[in-house]
C-alpha cells in the first residue's frame, strides 16, 4: 500500500490476521445476536491467538510458552536463538 508520503507499507500481516479472525470466529460461530456476544468472543479469540495457538515460528509451541522459555534461557545464561 502506498501511504501519503510515497512510503510503501506492508499490511499483509494484519490483513491475514483479520481474515483468519473473520473466517475462524465471525463466520463459523455466527449469526451473532448482540454486539456483546461479538465482543466477548473476540476477546476469547485474541487470547487464544496470543497465548495458546501453536505457531510454527515458535517451534510449534504456543507463543506464551516460547516467550517464557526465552526469558528462562536468558536468566540461566544460555544462548538464545
Order of alpha helices (4+ residues) and beta strands (2+ residues): alpha-alpha-beta-beta-alpha
